[in-house]
Structures are given as structure tokens and as C-alpha cells.
Amino acid sequence: MKIPVRYFASVREALGKSDESVETGAATLGALRDELIARGEPYASALARGKAVRMALDHTMSAEDAALRDGVEVAFFPPVTGG
């Protein structure tokens, strides 16, 4: 399936792009993250398992076990605080 993926803040800066269309067989957000990490650098560093990275499906914060479906928009971003 094809998934539009958006990157924000430091993740976007590390990858050098704000979005891309990803062809994936991943069933969950966590599996998609692992597929992207497996691409190697710069994905491996930007999305590393030891880093705090938030994920969203169609603008809704989601857990790693959230199911993917064709065309759903995925976003990766670091935790942020407001003030």
C-alpha cells in the first residue's frame, strides 16, 4: 500500500525533507517506523528506537500498534512543549 508520510521539526531537518510517499507492507505504525529505520542513514538516526518520536495517523496521535490502511497520512515528529 502507498502511505503519505510527513516529517516535522528535527526529524524533517535530519531527513532533509518534509514528506514522501512510501510503499509499504507494514501493518502498524511501529512496523512502518522499523521499515524506515532499516533504510539506513539518515532514517536510522532520525527515527531510532532510543529516540523519543511521536507518531500520528490522520492528525491523531497514535501508538505503535495502530493499524495502517491504504492512503492514511502518517506523521513523525519529536515531542514538543508549549509555553
C-alpha positions as CSV (number, residue, x, y, z in Angstrom):
1,M,0.0,0.0,0.0
2,K,1.0,3.6,-0.5
3,I,1.2,5.8,2.6
4,P,1.9,9.6,2.6
5,V,4.4,10.3,5.3
6,R,5.2,13.7,6.8
7,Y,8.1,14.7,8.9
8,F,8.2,17.6,11.3
9,A,10.8,19.7,13.3
10,S,14.1,17.9,14.0
11,V,13.0,14.7,12.1
12,R,12.4,16.8,9.0
13,E,15.8,18.5,9.4
14,A,17.6,15.2,9.8
15,L,16.0,13.7,6.8
16,G,16.2,16.8,4.6
17,K,12.6,16.5,3.5
18,S,9.2,17.2,4.9
19,D,7.2,14.4,3.2
20,E,7.3,11.5,0.9
21,S,5.1,8.7,-0.4
22,V,6.1,5.3,1.0
23,E,5.2,1.9,-0.5
24,T,4.9,-0.4,2.5
25,G,3.7,-3.8,3.6
26,A,3.7,-2.7,7.3
27,A,0.6,-3.4,9.2
28,T,1.2,-1.0,12.1
29,L,2.9,2.4,12.7
30,G,5.7,0.6,14.6
31,A,6.3,-1.7,11.7
32,L,6.5,1.3,9.3
33,R,8.9,3.0,11.6
34,D,11.1,-0.2,11.6
35,E,11.0,-0.3,7.8
36,L,12.1,3.3,7.6
37,I,14.9,2.7,10.1
38,A,16.0,-0.3,8.0
39,R,16.7,2.1,5.1
40,G,19.8,3.2,6.9
41,E,21.0,6.7,7.3
42,P,19.6,9.3,7.8
43,Y,16.4,7.4,8.8
44,A,18.2,5.1,11.2
45,S,19.3,8.1,13.3
46,A,16.2,10.3,13.0
47,L,13.8,7.5,13.9
48,A,16.0,5.4,16.1
49,R,14.2,3.3,18.7
50,G,16.1,5.1,21.5
51,K,14.8,8.5,20.5
52,A,11.5,9.9,21.6
53,V,9.5,10.2,18.4
54,R,5.8,10.8,18.3
55,M,3.5,9.4,15.6
56,A,0.1,10.3,14.2
57,L,-2.4,8.8,11.9
58,D,-4.6,11.3,10.0
59,H,-3.7,14.1,12.5
60,T,-4.4,11.9,15.6
61,M,-1.7,10.9,18.0
62,S,-1.3,7.2,17.8
63,A,0.5,4.3,19.4
64,E,3.0,2.0,17.7
65,D,0.3,-0.7,17.4
66,A,-2.1,1.5,15.4
67,A,-3.2,-0.2,12.2
68,L,-2.2,1.2,8.9
69,R,-4.5,1.3,5.9
70,D,-4.0,2.5,2.3
71,G,-3.9,6.2,2.0
72,V,-3.8,7.1,5.7
73,E,-1.5,10.0,6.4
74,V,1.4,9.2,8.8
75,A,3.4,11.9,10.6
76,F,6.6,11.6,12.7
77,F,7.8,14.3,15.0
78,P,9.7,14.9,18.2
79,P,7.8,15.6,21.5
80,V,7.1,19.3,21.8
81,T,6.2,21.5,24.7
82,G,4.3,24.8,24.6
83,G,4.5,27.8,26.7
